[in-house]
Amino acid sequence: MKKFIIQIVVFTFLCVVVAEAVIRVFNLTIDVPKSYRTKSGIAKYYPNQSGKFQGGSHIWEINKYGHSGKAPGSLDDLIILYGDSYIENFMNPVSCHQNVYLKELLPEYNYFEIARAGCTLIEDLENSKEADSLKPKLEVIYVNDKDFTESIASINKKKEFVKVDLDKNKIVYSNYRESVYKDMLYNFKFAYYLYRNVWLNDGGEKEGQKIEKKEPLPFNEIEKLLDYVNKNYDLKGKIFVFSPDSDKDLVALCSKAGFKTFMLNAPDLKAWQLETDSHWSCHGHNEAAKQVKEFIMHSLAK
């Protein structure tokens, strides 16, 4: 019996070693950048990192400022771009980022991306408090419907999001904690592969392919959120760029509340998206940048 158990343990160990080697050789999972939580309660990436996206198709980069993509060549004549995973954009090469396309279209300005997967509208605005010290010419916040609902603590119960408790008028920061175990998980590729593809996805469904039902937006709560934002943040020089599939009533509500808004137009939204999920492809980012360029020029001309 003892010999049999030893054989099982050795066999299991060898299987894990082989699986780890296969996943590393064929890049079957994603390299994850290491992050930390600031004193203000916001999750940030450690500067100067790089890693392979799933399949090894390209390398993502975390620049010297701790943000995804290339750092601006200068902080003069700066336009800051905020957003979530669409703008963080690990799923595309660095050359397909909004700041790269906008620099090509409007080279007289420098573009600084501040984006992170899961970032809410409230987190974007909290980030803007720090970035305002750079005295940007303009701040472009890329948003969609979720950025608003996920910013409301009574609706979004997930602890990893930054949101606001509208009853207490208080920011609820994410409970992110640095962890040796988390680092071990990211470095142990086989375990991380199982975590992403089995544990996180019910029934083994691939991430990004789940069909999400679009629920009616809670406009009463969103109105309260907009009132909180107007009272607690300096919105001067900030424009809100809505994704093409945003709720038009939400855009109208934001405009009515005093936000400078612009809604991207994509007659064929699927043509903007990756084959694997709804994130924008390089083509989608290029098309979005062309429209944002026009709105930037219009906003700066005023």
C-alpha positions, 0 to 999 in steps of 0.5 A: 500500500505504501509503495502504491501511494508513493507511486501515485505521488511520484506520478502526480508530481511528474504530471504537474511538472509536464503540465507546467512545462507545456503551459510555459512552452505554449504560453497557454495562460497570461503573465500577470503584472505584480501590483500593490495597494497605495496608502490612498487605497488604490491598486497600482502596478509596480513600474517597469514590468513586461510579460506575455499575453496568452498564446505569446502573441505579444508582450504587454508592458508596464511603464516607468510610471506603473501604467500599461503601455508606453510612457509619454515622451514628455509630460508637457502639453499632456492629455490623460486617458483613463479607463478599464481593461479596454484602455489597459489593453493587455490583449493587444500589442503596445502599438495598438493603444489609444495613446499611440494612435492619438499621438499619430493623429495629434502629435502636438500633444503627449498622451498618458494612459492611466487604466486598470482592469476592473477600474470604475468611474469612481476609481478613475476620478480618484486617480484624476485627483493625483494626476491633476497635479500634472496640469493636463490640457484635457482628461479623457475618461473612457466609460461604459454603463458598467463603470457607473453601476459598479461605482455604487456600493449598494449595487456592486458588492464585490470587494475588489472594486473602488466605489462609493457608499451614497448613503454615507457619502464615503468612498469604499476602497478595494480590499486588495492585499499583497500576498505571497500566496497570490505571487506563488499562484501567478508564478505557478503557471499550471495552478494559475491556468486551472484558476482562470479556466476552471475555478473562475469560469463555471463549466469551463467556459472561456473568459470573455465569452460569457453572455451577459444579460443587459439589465435595465439601468438603475437611473435613480441611483445613477442620478445620486452618483452623478450628484456625488461626483459633481460635489466631490470632483473637479470636472473642469477639463474632463470629458467622458467618452462613452463606448458605442454600446452605451445606453443613450439615456445614460449619456443624456442623463450625464449631459444633463448633469453637466458632464461633457460627453461624447458617444463613440459610433460603431455601426458594426461594433463586432468589427471593432472587437476581438474574435475571443471577446468584446474588447477592441481589436487594433482596428477598433482602437484605431477607429475609436481614436479617430473619433476621440481626436475630433472631440479632443480638438473640439474641446480644446478649441473652446 
